[in-house]
Amino acid sequence: MHNMQILKTRKISTSVSKVECYVCGKGLQDGHSIIAKTLPNGIVLFCDLHYSLQ
């Protein structure tokens, strides 16, 4: 006789967005590093060139 457990699975929702600079639209594919900064209206992504201007 086997001891069996039936596990309930939950659905997990995820979302994906393109990683690119809020100012110029360049990203990792263009050779830039991306930095996230939390602003009052949400999280914004900047490339290494535009983050230094903030």
C-alpha positions, 0 to 999 in steps of 0.5 A, a space after each residue: 500500500 502506498 502513502 499518497 498525497 494529492 497536492 493542490 496547485 495554484 496558478 501563478 501569474 507573471 508578467 514580462 516587459 522589455 528592459 530598456 531605458 525610459 529616455 532613449 529606449 536602448 537596452 542590454 541588446 545595445 550594450 548598455 547596463 540598465 538601472 532601476 530607480 523608484 520614483 513617486 509614480 513607479 519604477 523607471 529604468 535608465 541606461 548607464 548614460 541617462 542614470 548619471 543625469 538623474 
